[in-house]
Amino acid sequence: MNIEDQIEYLNKVKALNMGKNLKYTIYTMGCQLNENDSEKISGMLEHMQYTKTENIEEADIIIYNTCCVRENAEDKLFGKLGEVKKQREQKGTIIAICGCMMQEKHIIEKIKKSYNFVDIIFGTHTTHKLPEDLYNVICNRKKIMDILDIDGEIIEGLPIKRNDNIKASVTIMNGCNNFCSFCIVPYVRGRERSRDPQDIINEIEELGKQGYKEVTLLGQNVNSYKGNGNLGITKFSELLRAINKIKGIERIRFVSPHPKDFSDDVIEAIRDCDKVCKLIHLPLQSGSTGILKVMNRKYTKEQFLNLANKMKEQIPNLTLSTDIIVGFPGETEEDFEETLDVVRKVNFEQVYMFIYSRRVGTPGDKMQNQVPDEDKHRRFDKLKALVESQIDSNNKKYVGTVQKILVEGKSKNNDRMLTGRTDSNKVVNFEGDENLIGQVIEIPIISEHMWYLKGQL
């Protein structure tokens, strides 16, 4: 793909829109990778003379960046499309849909049949072609469907408009090779493709110069990153060590890794790199070895527990977060109890809990032994109660300690308070001067609450 072509279309649309005061809005669903894609879309749109608005009725172009991991995402999208149909008819607003859901054939067919007023549909491999697609809609008023079924290339050199000026996310790879039986991602994001280490380092060095303090490295399976040898980087541990040396950056996080790729060199890099936060995401999904096998997770319950213990032994002050799916097909009460057992033993700092939902096109959707909804919800409530009891207990350990936090801004619930996060991703609210925003400070913790800690300067 010739990036120069898209730069040319960026400038063509910019010339068409000059002086027109056009506005755009993006509705982003899903994960941090989708949010990062939306920042790239914003960068292109702002280069093309659109300014962002939160008022959808003002927008001259509306973009829905979709996710297909959760079941209700489809209902949400179709509800939103129904709401803007009249605006499209009355004002001529351009409607575009992109993201993971656009790689699913049954969704595309439904949009073409029931929502044929949509102007642009583009997939996860063709985000960079938005300028060309938009040019054709503006000039020729023809509908565009720009989907690739094959894996796309890594595209560099397009503008980006970030949503934050303190923390930034940086995609280091796209796609996934694991084919977990519950997950649609490999089918909509394609196989693993890693970015050139030089491009990653250049992007993060620029962020450091711009005053960013924290970067989160993104990938569907981030610790399977494979560099091409530039800068001597061929694997994830070497990339972490290189980023750790970048001036200005004070914190490094990464999501989402896979337990099978936590090799010794990655554990040692986390231990040795002072900027790498010691809250590590270690997705469990299920504590039952039998269910893990059906999920195609490539580890057993015992291997997961051994890995968690090994990481805790080697990395001082380590805390762990995880993902758990409740009610995967075939899950029995005994299987679920195995999951609770792992949660008790590991004592995770954070647990992201999901009730299993079927995704068309995955092996899990075709399995006959689906768990009844009432059993899923009952188990979910039991897991939630256990997790919240652990959070309550863990929070008490912070009271009386001094924590280093990155001050992110004013609290959403009280603009007289500032808010920040610890290395372990705990929210800390405190009274302080706005000049502290963007700084890493040490603060004593004076009290704990379920979802935040209170600090006092």
Contacts in CASP RR format, 6 or more apart in sequence:
PFRMAT RR
TARGET T0000
AUTHOR 0000-0000-0000
METHOD contacts of the structure
MODEL  1
MNIEDQIEYLNKVKALNMGKNLKYTIYTMGCQLNENDSEKISGMLEHMQY
TKTENIEEADIIIYNTCCVRENAEDKLFGKLGEVKKQREQKGTIIAICGC
MMQEKHIIEKIKKSYNFVDIIFGTHTTHKLPEDLYNVICNRKKIMDILDI
DGEIIEGLPIKRNDNIKASVTIMNGCNNFCSFCIVPYVRGRERSRDPQDI
INEIEELGKQGYKEVTLLGQNVNSYKGNGNLGITKFSELLRAINKIKGIE
RIRFVSPHPKDFSDDVIEAIRDCDKVCKLIHLPLQSGSTGILKVMNRKYT
KEQFLNLANKMKEQIPNLTLSTDIIVGFPGETEEDFEETLDVVRKVNFEQ
VYMFIYSRRVGTPGDKMQNQVPDEDKHRRFDKLKALVESQIDSNNKKYVG
TVQKILVEGKSKNNDRMLTGRTDSNKVVNFEGDENLIGQVIEIPIISEHM
WYLKGQL
1 128 0 8 1.000
1 153 0 8 1.000
1 155 0 8 1.000
3 128 0 8 1.000
3 155 0 8 1.000
3 156 0 8 1.000
3 157 0 8 1.000
3 158 0 8 1.000
5 132 0 8 1.000
6 128 0 8 1.000
6 129 0 8 1.000
6 131 0 8 1.000
6 132 0 8 1.000
6 158 0 8 1.000
9 131 0 8 1.000
9 132 0 8 1.000
9 134 0 8 1.000
9 135 0 8 1.000
10 44 0 8 1.000
10 47 0 8 1.000
10 48 0 8 1.000
10 131 0 8 1.000
10 159 0 8 1.000
12 131 0 8 1.000
12 135 0 8 1.000
13 48 0 8 1.000
13 49 0 8 1.000
13 131 0 8 1.000
13 134 0 8 1.000
13 135 0 8 1.000
13 138 0 8 1.000
14 47 0 8 1.000
14 48 0 8 1.000
14 49 0 8 1.000
16 135 0 8 1.000
16 138 0 8 1.000
16 139 0 8 1.000
17 48 0 8 1.000
17 49 0 8 1.000
17 50 0 8 1.000
18 49 0 8 1.000
19 49 0 8 1.000
20 49 0 8 1.000
21 51 0 8 1.000
22 49 0 8 1.000
22 50 0 8 1.000
22 51 0 8 1.000
22 60 0 8 1.000
22 61 0 8 1.000
23 50 0 8 1.000
23 51 0 8 1.000
23 52 0 8 1.000
23 53 0 8 1.000
23 58 0 8 1.000
23 59 0 8 1.000
23 60 0 8 1.000
23 61 0 8 1.000
24 42 0 8 1.000
24 45 0 8 1.000
24 50 0 8 1.000
24 51 0 8 1.000
24 52 0 8 1.000
24 53 0 8 1.000
24 59 0 8 1.000
24 60 0 8 1.000
24 61 0 8 1.000
24 62 0 8 1.000
24 63 0 8 1.000
25 52 0 8 1.000
25 53 0 8 1.000
25 54 0 8 1.000
25 55 0 8 1.000
25 56 0 8 1.000
25 58 0 8 1.000
25 59 0 8 1.000
25 61 0 8 1.000
25 62 0 8 1.000
25 63 0 8 1.000
26 38 0 8 1.000
26 41 0 8 1.000
26 42 0 8 1.000
26 52 0 8 1.000
26 63 0 8 1.000
26 64 0 8 1.000
26 65 0 8 1.000
27 62 0 8 1.000
27 63 0 8 1.000
27 64 0 8 1.000
27 65 0 8 1.000
27 80 0 8 1.000
28 34 0 8 1.000
28 35 0 8 1.000
28 38 0 8 1.000
28 65 0 8 1.000
29 64 0 8 1.000
29 65 0 8 1.000
29 66 0 8 1.000
29 67 0 8 1.000
29 73 0 8 1.000
29 76 0 8 1.000
29 77 0 8 1.000
30 67 0 8 1.000
30 69 0 8 1.000
30 70 0 8 1.000
30 73 0 8 1.000
31 67 0 8 1.000
31 69 0 8 1.000
32 169 0 8 1.000
32 216 0 8 1.000
32 218 0 8 1.000
32 255 0 8 1.000
33 171 0 8 1.000
33 174 0 8 1.000
33 218 0 8 1.000
33 219 0 8 1.000
33 220 0 8 1.000
34 65 0 8 1.000
34 66 0 8 1.000
34 67 0 8 1.000
34 99 0 8 1.000
34 100 0 8 1.000
35 163 0 8 1.000
35 169 0 8 1.000
36 169 0 8 1.000
36 170 0 8 1.000
36 171 0 8 1.000
36 218 0 8 1.000
37 65 0 8 1.000
37 98 0 8 1.000
37 99 0 8 1.000
37 124 0 8 1.000
37 127 0 8 1.000
38 63 0 8 1.000
38 65 0 8 1.000
39 160 0 8 1.000
39 161 0 8 1.000
39 162 0 8 1.000
39 163 0 8 1.000
39 169 0 8 1.000
40 127 0 8 1.000
40 158 0 8 1.000
40 159 0 8 1.000
40 160 0 8 1.000
41 63 0 8 1.000
41 65 0 8 1.000
41 98 0 8 1.000
41 127 0 8 1.000
41 130 0 8 1.000
42 52 0 8 1.000
42 160 0 8 1.000
42 161 0 8 1.000
42 163 0 8 1.000
43 158 0 8 1.000
43 159 0 8 1.000
43 160 0 8 1.000
43 161 0 8 1.000
44 130 0 8 1.000
44 131 0 8 1.000
44 158 0 8 1.000
44 159 0 8 1.000
45 52 0 8 1.000
45 61 0 8 1.000
45 63 0 8 1.000
45 130 0 8 1.000
45 161 0 8 1.000
46 52 0 8 1.000
46 159 0 8 1.000
46 161 0 8 1.000
47 159 0 8 1.000
48 131 0 8 1.000
48 134 0 8 1.000
50 60 0 8 1.000
50 61 0 8 1.000
52 161 0 8 1.000
53 59 0 8 1.000
56 62 0 8 1.000
56 84 0 8 1.000
56 87 0 8 1.000
57 87 0 8 1.000
59 93 0 8 1.000
60 91 0 8 1.000
60 93 0 8 1.000
60 94 0 8 1.000
61 93 0 8 1.000
61 94 0 8 1.000
61 95 0 8 1.000
61 96 0 8 1.000
61 134 0 8 1.000
62 84 0 8 1.000
62 87 0 8 1.000
62 93 0 8 1.000
62 94 0 8 1.000
62 95 0 8 1.000
62 96 0 8 1.000
63 96 0 8 1.000
63 97 0 8 1.000
63 98 0 8 1.000
64 77 0 8 1.000
64 80 0 8 1.000
64 81 0 8 1.000
64 95 0 8 1.000
64 96 0 8 1.000
64 97 0 8 1.000
64 98 0 8 1.000
65 98 0 8 1.000
65 99 0 8 1.000
66 73 0 8 1.000
66 77 0 8 1.000
66 97 0 8 1.000
66 98 0 8 1.000
66 99 0 8 1.000
66 100 0 8 1.000
66 101 0 8 1.000
66 102 0 8 1.000
67 73 0 8 1.000
67 99 0 8 1.000
67 100 0 8 1.000
67 101 0 8 1.000
68 74 0 8 1.000
68 100 0 8 1.000
68 101 0 8 1.000
68 103 0 8 1.000
68 104 0 8 1.000
68 107 0 8 1.000
68 184 0 8 1.000
68 188 0 8 1.000
68 359 0 8 1.000
69 100 0 8 1.000
69 183 0 8 1.000
69 184 0 8 1.000
69 185 0 8 1.000
69 359 0 8 1.000
70 354 0 8 1.000
70 357 0 8 1.000
71 357 0 8 1.000
71 358 0 8 1.000
71 359 0 8 1.000
72 357 0 8 1.000
73 101 0 8 1.000
74 101 0 8 1.000
74 107 0 8 1.000
77 97 0 8 1.000
77 101 0 8 1.000
78 110 0 8 1.000
78 114 0 8 1.000
78 115 0 8 1.000
81 95 0 8 1.000
81 97 0 8 1.000
81 111 0 8 1.000
81 115 0 8 1.000
81 118 0 8 1.000
82 115 0 8 1.000
84 93 0 8 1.000
84 95 0 8 1.000
85 115 0 8 1.000
85 117 0 8 1.000
87 93 0 8 1.000
88 95 0 8 1.000
88 117 0 8 1.000
89 117 0 8 1.000
94 119 0 8 1.000
94 120 0 8 1.000
94 134 0 8 1.000
94 137 0 8 1.000
94 138 0 8 1.000
95 117 0 8 1.000
95 118 0 8 1.000
95 119 0 8 1.000
95 120 0 8 1.000
96 118 0 8 1.000
96 119 0 8 1.000
96 120 0 8 1.000
96 121 0 8 1.000
96 122 0 8 1.000
96 130 0 8 1.000
96 133 0 8 1.000
96 134 0 8 1.000
97 111 0 8 1.000
97 118 0 8 1.000
97 120 0 8 1.000
97 121 0 8 1.000
97 122 0 8 1.000
98 120 0 8 1.000
98 121 0 8 1.000
98 122 0 8 1.000
98 123 0 8 1.000
98 124 0 8 1.000
98 127 0 8 1.000
98 130 0 8 1.000
99 122 0 8 1.000
99 123 0 8 1.000
99 124 0 8 1.000
99 127 0 8 1.000
99 188 0 8 1.000
100 124 0 8 1.000
100 184 0 8 1.000
100 185 0 8 1.000
100 188 0 8 1.000
100 189 0 8 1.000
101 107 0 8 1.000
101 188 0 8 1.000
102 108 0 8 1.000
102 121 0 8 1.000
102 122 0 8 1.000
102 123 0 8 1.000
102 124 0 8 1.000
102 147 0 8 1.000
103 123 0 8 1.000
103 124 0 8 1.000
103 147 0 8 1.000
103 149 0 8 1.000
103 187 0 8 1.000
103 188 0 8 1.000
103 189 0 8 1.000
104 184 0 8 1.000
104 187 0 8 1.000
104 188 0 8 1.000
104 360 0 8 1.000
104 361 0 8 1.000
106 360 0 8 1.000
108 121 0 8 1.000
108 145 0 8 1.000
108 147 0 8 1.000
111 118 0 8 1.000
111 121 0 8 1.000
116 143 0 8 1.000
118 143 0 8 1.000
119 137 0 8 1.000
119 143 0 8 1.000
119 144 0 8 1.000
120 130 0 8 1.000
120 133 0 8 1.000
120 134 0 8 1.000
120 137 0 8 1.000
120 143 0 8 1.000
120 144 0 8 1.000
120 145 0 8 1.000
120 146 0 8 1.000
121 144 0 8 1.000
121 145 0 8 1.000
121 146 0 8 1.000
121 147 0 8 1.000
122 129 0 8 1.000
122 130 0 8 1.000
122 133 0 8 1.000
122 144 0 8 1.000
122 145 0 8 1.000
122 146 0 8 1.000
122 147 0 8 1.000
123 146 0 8 1.000
123 147 0 8 1.000
123 148 0 8 1.000
124 174 0 8 1.000
124 188 0 8 1.000
124 189 0 8 1.000
124 190 0 8 1.000
125 147 0 8 1.000
125 148 0 8 1.000
125 150 0 8 1.000
125 151 0 8 1.000
125 152 0 8 1.000
125 153 0 8 1.000
125 190 0 8 1.000
126 146 0 8 1.000
126 147 0 8 1.000
126 148 0 8 1.000
126 152 0 8 1.000
127 155 0 8 1.000
128 155 0 8 1.000
128 158 0 8 1.000
129 146 0 8 1.000
133 144 0 8 1.000
133 146 0 8 1.000
136 142 0 8 1.000
136 144 0 8 1.000
137 143 0 8 1.000
137 144 0 8 1.000
151 175 0 8 1.000
151 190 0 8 1.000
151 191 0 8 1.000
151 193 0 8 1.000
152 174 0 8 1.000
152 190 0 8 1.000
152 193 0 8 1.000
153 193 0 8 1.000
154 174 0 8 1.000
154 193 0 8 1.000
154 194 0 8 1.000
154 195 0 8 1.000
154 196 0 8 1.000
156 195 0 8 1.000
156 196 0 8 1.000
156 199 0 8 1.000
162 168 0 8 1.000
165 210 0 8 1.000
165 211 0 8 1.000
165 212 0 8 1.000
166 211 0 8 1.000
166 212 0 8 1.000
166 213 0 8 1.000
166 214 0 8 1.000
166 406 0 8 1.000
166 408 0 8 1.000
166 409 0 8 1.000
166 437 0 8 1.000
166 438 0 8 1.000
167 212 0 8 1.000
167 213 0 8 1.000
167 214 0 8 1.000
167 215 0 8 1.000
167 216 0 8 1.000
167 406 0 8 1.000
167 408 0 8 1.000
168 207 0 8 1.000
168 212 0 8 1.000
168 214 0 8 1.000
168 215 0 8 1.000
168 216 0 8 1.000
169 215 0 8 1.000
169 216 0 8 1.000
169 217 0 8 1.000
169 218 0 8 1.000
170 200 0 8 1.000
170 203 0 8 1.000
170 204 0 8 1.000
170 207 0 8 1.000
170 215 0 8 1.000
170 216 0 8 1.000
170 217 0 8 1.000
170 218 0 8 1.000
171 195 0 8 1.000
171 218 0 8 1.000
171 219 0 8 1.000
172 194 0 8 1.000
172 195 0 8 1.000
172 200 0 8 1.000
172 217 0 8 1.000
172 218 0 8 1.000
172 219 0 8 1.000
172 222 0 8 1.000
172 225 0 8 1.000
172 239 0 8 1.000
173 192 0 8 1.000
173 193 0 8 1.000
173 194 0 8 1.000
173 195 0 8 1.000
173 219 0 8 1.000
173 220 0 8 1.000
173 221 0 8 1.000
173 222 0 8 1.000
173 224 0 8 1.000
173 225 0 8 1.000
174 189 0 8 1.000
174 190 0 8 1.000
174 192 0 8 1.000
174 193 0 8 1.000
174 219 0 8 1.000
174 220 0 8 1.000
175 185 0 8 1.000
175 186 0 8 1.000
175 189 0 8 1.000
175 190 0 8 1.000
175 191 0 8 1.000
175 192 0 8 1.000
175 193 0 8 1.000
175 219 0 8 1.000
175 220 0 8 1.000
175 221 0 8 1.000
176 183 0 8 1.000
176 185 0 8 1.000
176 186 0 8 1.000
176 189 0 8 1.000
176 190 0 8 1.000
176 191 0 8 1.000
176 192 0 8 1.000
176 220 0 8 1.000
176 221 0 8 1.000
177 186 0 8 1.000
177 191 0 8 1.000
177 192 0 8 1.000
177 221 0 8 1.000
177 224 0 8 1.000
178 186 0 8 1.000
178 221 0 8 1.000
178 258 0 8 1.000
178 296 0 8 1.000
178 298 0 8 1.000
179 186 0 8 1.000
179 296 0 8 1.000
180 285 0 8 1.000
180 295 0 8 1.000
180 296 0 8 1.000
180 297 0 8 1.000
181 294 0 8 1.000
181 295 0 8 1.000
181 296 0 8 1.000
181 362 0 8 1.000
181 363 0 8 1.000
181 364 0 8 1.000
181 367 0 8 1.000
182 285 0 8 1.000
182 295 0 8 1.000
182 325 0 8 1.000
182 328 0 8 1.000
182 356 0 8 1.000
182 359 0 8 1.000
182 362 0 8 1.000
182 364 0 8 1.000
183 359 0 8 1.000
183 362 0 8 1.000
184 359 0 8 1.000
184 360 0 8 1.000
184 361 0 8 1.000
184 362 0 8 1.000
185 220 0 8 1.000
186 220 0 8 1.000
187 361 0 8 1.000
187 362 0 8 1.000
189 220 0 8 1.000
192 220 0 8 1.000
192 221 0 8 1.000
192 224 0 8 1.000
192 226 0 8 1.000
194 225 0 8 1.000
194 226 0 8 1.000
194 227 0 8 1.000
194 228 0 8 1.000
196 227 0 8 1.000
196 228 0 8 1.000
196 230 0 8 1.000
197 227 0 8 1.000
197 228 0 8 1.000
197 229 0 8 1.000
197 230 0 8 1.000
197 231 0 8 1.000
197 232 0 8 1.000
197 233 0 8 1.000
197 239 0 8 1.000
197 242 0 8 1.000
198 230 0 8 1.000
198 231 0 8 1.000
200 239 0 8 1.000
200 243 0 8 1.000
201 231 0 8 1.000
201 242 0 8 1.000
201 243 0 8 1.000
201 246 0 8 1.000
204 215 0 8 1.000
204 243 0 8 1.000
204 246 0 8 1.000
204 249 0 8 1.000
205 246 0 8 1.000
205 247 0 8 1.000
207 215 0 8 1.000
207 249 0 8 1.000
208 246 0 8 1.000
208 247 0 8 1.000
208 248 0 8 1.000
208 249 0 8 1.000
209 248 0 8 1.000
211 248 0 8 1.000
212 248 0 8 1.000
212 249 0 8 1.000
213 248 0 8 1.000
213 249 0 8 1.000
213 250 0 8 1.000
213 251 0 8 1.000
213 406 0 8 1.000
213 438 0 8 1.000
213 439 0 8 1.000
213 440 0 8 1.000
214 249 0 8 1.000
214 250 0 8 1.000
214 251 0 8 1.000
214 252 0 8 1.000
214 253 0 8 1.000
214 406 0 8 1.000
215 243 0 8 1.000
215 249 0 8 1.000
215 251 0 8 1.000
215 252 0 8 1.000
215 253 0 8 1.000
216 252 0 8 1.000
216 253 0 8 1.000
216 254 0 8 1.000
216 255 0 8 1.000
217 239 0 8 1.000
217 243 0 8 1.000
217 252 0 8 1.000
217 253 0 8 1.000
217 254 0 8 1.000
217 255 0 8 1.000
218 254 0 8 1.000
218 255 0 8 1.000
219 255 0 8 1.000
219 256 0 8 1.000
220 256 0 8 1.000
221 256 0 8 1.000
221 257 0 8 1.000
221 258 0 8 1.000
221 261 0 8 1.000
222 236 0 8 1.000
222 254 0 8 1.000
222 255 0 8 1.000
222 256 0 8 1.000
222 257 0 8 1.000
223 236 0 8 1.000
223 254 0 8 1.000
223 257 0 8 1.000
223 258 0 8 1.000
223 261 0 8 1.000
223 262 0 8 1.000
223 266 0 8 1.000
224 236 0 8 1.000
224 258 0 8 1.000
224 261 0 8 1.000
225 235 0 8 1.000
225 236 0 8 1.000
225 239 0 8 1.000
226 234 0 8 1.000
226 235 0 8 1.000
227 233 0 8 1.000
227 234 0 8 1.000
227 235 0 8 1.000
227 239 0 8 1.000
228 234 0 8 1.000
231 242 0 8 1.000
232 238 0 8 1.000
233 239 0 8 1.000
233 242 0 8 1.000
235 265 0 8 1.000
236 261 0 8 1.000
236 266 0 8 1.000
236 269 0 8 1.000
237 263 0 8 1.000
237 265 0 8 1.000
237 266 0 8 1.000
237 268 0 8 1.000
237 269 0 8 1.000
238 269 0 8 1.000
240 252 0 8 1.000
240 254 0 8 1.000
240 266 0 8 1.000
240 269 0 8 1.000
240 270 0 8 1.000
240 273 0 8 1.000
240 276 0 8 1.000
241 269 0 8 1.000
241 272 0 8 1.000
241 273 0 8 1.000
243 249 0 8 1.000
243 252 0 8 1.000
243 275 0 8 1.000
244 252 0 8 1.000
244 273 0 8 1.000
244 274 0 8 1.000
244 275 0 8 1.000
244 276 0 8 1.000
249 275 0 8 1.000
250 275 0 8 1.000
250 406 0 8 1.000
250 440 0 8 1.000
251 275 0 8 1.000
251 277 0 8 1.000
251 406 0 8 1.000
251 423 0 8 1.000
251 440 0 8 1.000
252 273 0 8 1.000
252 275 0 8 1.000
252 276 0 8 1.000
252 277 0 8 1.000
253 276 0 8 1.000
253 277 0 8 1.000
253 279 0 8 1.000
253 425 0 8 1.000
254 281 0 8 1.000
255 281 0 8 1.000
256 281 0 8 1.000
256 283 0 8 1.000
256 323 0 8 1.000
257 280 0 8 1.000
257 281 0 8 1.000
257 282 0 8 1.000
257 283 0 8 1.000
258 283 0 8 1.000
259 282 0 8 1.000
259 283 0 8 1.000
259 284 0 8 1.000
259 297 0 8 1.000
259 299 0 8 1.000
259 303 0 8 1.000
259 304 0 8 1.000
259 307 0 8 1.000
260 297 0 8 1.000
260 298 0 8 1.000
260 299 0 8 1.000
262 282 0 8 1.000
262 307 0 8 1.000
262 311 0 8 1.000
267 310 0 8 1.000
267 311 0 8 1.000
267 314 0 8 1.000
267 315 0 8 1.000
268 314 0 8 1.000
269 276 0 8 1.000
270 276 0 8 1.000
270 278 0 8 1.000
270 280 0 8 1.000
270 311 0 8 1.000
270 315 0 8 1.000
271 314 0 8 1.000
271 315 0 8 1.000
271 316 0 8 1.000
277 423 0 8 1.000
277 424 0 8 1.000
277 425 0 8 1.000
278 315 0 8 1.000
278 316 0 8 1.000
278 317 0 8 1.000
278 318 0 8 1.000
278 319 0 8 1.000
278 423 0 8 1.000
278 424 0 8 1.000
279 318 0 8 1.000
279 319 0 8 1.000
279 320 0 8 1.000
279 321 0 8 1.000
279 349 0 8 1.000
279 350 0 8 1.000
279 423 0 8 1.000
279 424 0 8 1.000
279 425 0 8 1.000
280 311 0 8 1.000
280 315 0 8 1.000
280 318 0 8 1.000
280 319 0 8 1.000
280 320 0 8 1.000
280 321 0 8 1.000
281 320 0 8 1.000
281 321 0 8 1.000
281 322 0 8 1.000
281 323 0 8 1.000
282 304 0 8 1.000
282 307 0 8 1.000
282 308 0 8 1.000
282 311 0 8 1.000
282 320 0 8 1.000
282 321 0 8 1.000
282 322 0 8 1.000
283 322 0 8 1.000
283 323 0 8 1.000
284 304 0 8 1.000
284 322 0 8 1.000
284 323 0 8 1.000
284 324 0 8 1.000
284 339 0 8 1.000
284 342 0 8 1.000
284 346 0 8 1.000
285 292 0 8 1.000
285 295 0 8 1.000
285 297 0 8 1.000
285 323 0 8 1.000
285 324 0 8 1.000
285 325 0 8 1.000
285 328 0 8 1.000
286 292 0 8 1.000
286 295 0 8 1.000
286 297 0 8 1.000
286 324 0 8 1.000
286 325 0 8 1.000
286 328 0 8 1.000
286 331 0 8 1.000
286 335 0 8 1.000
286 338 0 8 1.000
286 339 0 8 1.000
287 301 0 8 1.000
287 304 0 8 1.000
287 335 0 8 1.000
287 338 0 8 1.000
287 339 0 8 1.000
287 341 0 8 1.000
287 342 0 8 1.000
288 301 0 8 1.000
288 331 0 8 1.000
288 334 0 8 1.000
288 335 0 8 1.000
288 336 0 8 1.000
288 338 0 8 1.000
288 339 0 8 1.000
289 300 0 8 1.000
289 301 0 8 1.000
289 302 0 8 1.000
289 338 0 8 1.000
290 335 0 8 1.000
291 328 0 8 1.000
291 330 0 8 1.000
291 331 0 8 1.000
291 335 0 8 1.000
292 299 0 8 1.000
292 300 0 8 1.000
292 301 0 8 1.000
294 328 0 8 1.000
294 329 0 8 1.000
294 330 0 8 1.000
294 367 0 8 1.000
295 325 0 8 1.000
295 328 0 8 1.000
296 363 0 8 1.000
299 307 0 8 1.000
301 338 0 8 1.000
301 342 0 8 1.000
304 342 0 8 1.000
305 342 0 8 1.000
305 345 0 8 1.000
305 346 0 8 1.000
308 320 0 8 1.000
308 346 0 8 1.000
311 318 0 8 1.000
311 320 0 8 1.000
312 318 0 8 1.000
312 320 0 8 1.000
317 423 0 8 1.000
319 348 0 8 1.000
319 349 0 8 1.000
319 424 0 8 1.000
320 346 0 8 1.000
320 348 0 8 1.000
320 349 0 8 1.000
321 348 0 8 1.000
321 349 0 8 1.000
321 350 0 8 1.000
321 351 0 8 1.000
321 352 0 8 1.000
321 425 0 8 1.000
322 346 0 8 1.000
322 348 0 8 1.000
322 350 0 8 1.000
322 351 0 8 1.000
322 352 0 8 1.000
323 351 0 8 1.000
323 352 0 8 1.000
323 354 0 8 1.000
324 339 0 8 1.000
324 343 0 8 1.000
324 351 0 8 1.000
324 352 0 8 1.000
324 353 0 8 1.000
324 354 0 8 1.000
324 383 0 8 1.000
325 354 0 8 1.000
325 355 0 8 1.000
325 356 0 8 1.000
326 336 0 8 1.000
326 339 0 8 1.000
326 353 0 8 1.000
326 354 0 8 1.000
326 355 0 8 1.000
326 356 0 8 1.000
326 376 0 8 1.000
326 379 0 8 1.000
326 380 0 8 1.000
326 383 0 8 1.000
327 336 0 8 1.000
327 355 0 8 1.000
327 356 0 8 1.000
327 371 0 8 1.000
327 375 0 8 1.000
327 376 0 8 1.000
327 379 0 8 1.000
328 356 0 8 1.000
328 364 0 8 1.000
328 371 0 8 1.000
329 356 0 8 1.000
329 364 0 8 1.000
329 367 0 8 1.000
329 368 0 8 1.000
329 369 0 8 1.000
329 370 0 8 1.000
329 371 0 8 1.000
330 367 0 8 1.000
330 369 0 8 1.000
330 370 0 8 1.000
330 371 0 8 1.000
331 371 0 8 1.000
331 379 0 8 1.000
336 379 0 8 1.000
336 382 0 8 1.000
336 383 0 8 1.000
339 383 0 8 1.000
340 382 0 8 1.000
340 383 0 8 1.000
340 386 0 8 1.000
343 351 0 8 1.000
343 383 0 8 1.000
343 386 0 8 1.000
343 387 0 8 1.000
343 390 0 8 1.000
344 386 0 8 1.000
347 390 0 8 1.000
347 394 0 8 1.000
348 387 0 8 1.000
348 390 0 8 1.000
349 394 0 8 1.000
349 424 0 8 1.000
349 425 0 8 1.000
349 426 0 8 1.000
350 391 0 8 1.000
350 425 0 8 1.000
351 383 0 8 1.000
351 387 0 8 1.000
353 380 0 8 1.000
353 383 0 8 1.000
353 384 0 8 1.000
353 387 0 8 1.000
355 376 0 8 1.000
355 377 0 8 1.000
355 380 0 8 1.000
356 371 0 8 1.000
356 376 0 8 1.000
358 364 0 8 1.000
358 365 0 8 1.000
358 370 0 8 1.000
359 365 0 8 1.000
388 450 0 8 1.000
391 450 0 8 1.000
392 450 0 8 1.000
395 426 0 8 1.000
395 448 0 8 1.000
395 449 0 8 1.000
395 450 0 8 1.000
395 453 0 8 1.000
396 448 0 8 1.000
398 422 0 8 1.000
398 426 0 8 1.000
398 445 0 8 1.000
398 448 0 8 1.000
398 453 0 8 1.000
399 445 0 8 1.000
399 446 0 8 1.000
399 447 0 8 1.000
399 448 0 8 1.000
399 453 0 8 1.000
400 444 0 8 1.000
400 445 0 8 1.000
400 446 0 8 1.000
401 444 0 8 1.000
401 445 0 8 1.000
402 442 0 8 1.000
402 443 0 8 1.000
402 444 0 8 1.000
402 445 0 8 1.000
403 422 0 8 1.000
403 423 0 8 1.000
403 426 0 8 1.000
403 428 0 8 1.000
403 442 0 8 1.000
403 443 0 8 1.000
403 444 0 8 1.000
403 445 0 8 1.000
403 453 0 8 1.000
404 422 0 8 1.000
404 423 0 8 1.000
404 440 0 8 1.000
404 441 0 8 1.000
404 442 0 8 1.000
405 420 0 8 1.000
405 421 0 8 1.000
405 422 0 8 1.000
405 428 0 8 1.000
405 440 0 8 1.000
405 441 0 8 1.000
405 442 0 8 1.000
405 443 0 8 1.000
406 420 0 8 1.000
406 421 0 8 1.000
406 438 0 8 1.000
406 439 0 8 1.000
406 440 0 8 1.000
407 418 0 8 1.000
407 419 0 8 1.000
407 420 0 8 1.000
407 436 0 8 1.000
407 437 0 8 1.000
407 438 0 8 1.000
407 439 0 8 1.000
407 440 0 8 1.000
407 441 0 8 1.000
408 419 0 8 1.000
408 420 0 8 1.000
408 421 0 8 1.000
408 437 0 8 1.000
408 438 0 8 1.000
409 418 0 8 1.000
409 419 0 8 1.000
409 420 0 8 1.000
409 434 0 8 1.000
409 437 0 8 1.000
409 438 0 8 1.000
410 417 0 8 1.000
410 418 0 8 1.000
410 419 0 8 1.000
410 434 0 8 1.000
410 437 0 8 1.000
411 417 0 8 1.000
411 418 0 8 1.000
411 419 0 8 1.000
411 429 0 8 1.000
412 419 0 8 1.000
414 429 0 8 1.000
416 431 0 8 1.000
417 429 0 8 1.000
417 430 0 8 1.000
417 431 0 8 1.000
417 432 0 8 1.000
418 429 0 8 1.000
418 430 0 8 1.000
418 431 0 8 1.000
418 432 0 8 1.000
418 434 0 8 1.000
418 436 0 8 1.000
418 437 0 8 1.000
419 427 0 8 1.000
419 428 0 8 1.000
419 429 0 8 1.000
419 430 0 8 1.000
419 452 0 8 1.000
420 427 0 8 1.000
420 428 0 8 1.000
420 429 0 8 1.000
421 427 0 8 1.000
421 428 0 8 1.000
422 428 0 8 1.000
422 453 0 8 1.000
426 452 0 8 1.000
426 453 0 8 1.000
427 451 0 8 1.000
427 452 0 8 1.000
427 453 0 8 1.000
428 443 0 8 1.000
428 445 0 8 1.000
428 452 0 8 1.000
428 453 0 8 1.000
428 454 0 8 1.000
428 455 0 8 1.000
429 452 0 8 1.000
429 453 0 8 1.000
429 454 0 8 1.000
429 455 0 8 1.000
430 443 0 8 1.000
430 454 0 8 1.000
430 455 0 8 1.000
430 456 0 8 1.000
430 457 0 8 1.000
431 456 0 8 1.000
431 457 0 8 1.000
432 457 0 8 1.000
441 457 0 8 1.000
443 455 0 8 1.000
443 456 0 8 1.000
443 457 0 8 1.000
444 455 0 8 1.000
444 456 0 8 1.000
445 453 0 8 1.000
445 454 0 8 1.000
445 455 0 8 1.000
446 454 0 8 1.000
446 455 0 8 1.000
446 456 0 8 1.000
447 453 0 8 1.000
447 454 0 8 1.000
447 455 0 8 1.000
448 454 0 8 1.000
END
